[in-house]
Amino acid sequence: MPELYVENALFEQQNYTQLPLKKGEYDNCTFRDCSFTNSNLSDIRFSSCTFECCDKGTLSNTIYPTSFLRVGQPLGASKNYKI
């Protein structure tokens, strides 16, 4: 089965604690007011994505092996950050 590829999509007010983000590649997507608290982002690739006012919670233990390409500000540097 081919890997999921999502491009130029807008995700708003999603709670990925309850319904996990699907594994795959997200390219140039915007995540706005989404909750990632305790989400497992393993095997998800983010390329040139923007996260606006998202609750990243405790992602540090659940992001391997996740790829963040073309990194701007590090996660948690501000409420709005681009990855």
Stockholm file with secondary structure:
# STOCKHOLM 1.0

chainA/1-83         MPELYVENALFEQQNYTQLPLKKGEYDNCTFRDCSFTNSNLSDIRFSSCTFECCDKGTLSNTIYPTSFLRVGQPLGASKNYKI
#=GR chainA/1-83 SS CCCEEEESCEEESCBTTTSCCCSEEEESCEEESCBCTTCCCTTCEEESCEEESCBCTTGGGSCTTCEEESCCSCTTSSSEEEC
#=GC SS_cons        CCCEEEESCEEESCBTTTSCCCSEEEESCEEESCBCTTCCCTTCEEESCEEESCBCTTGGGSCTTCEEESCCSCTTSSSEEEC
//
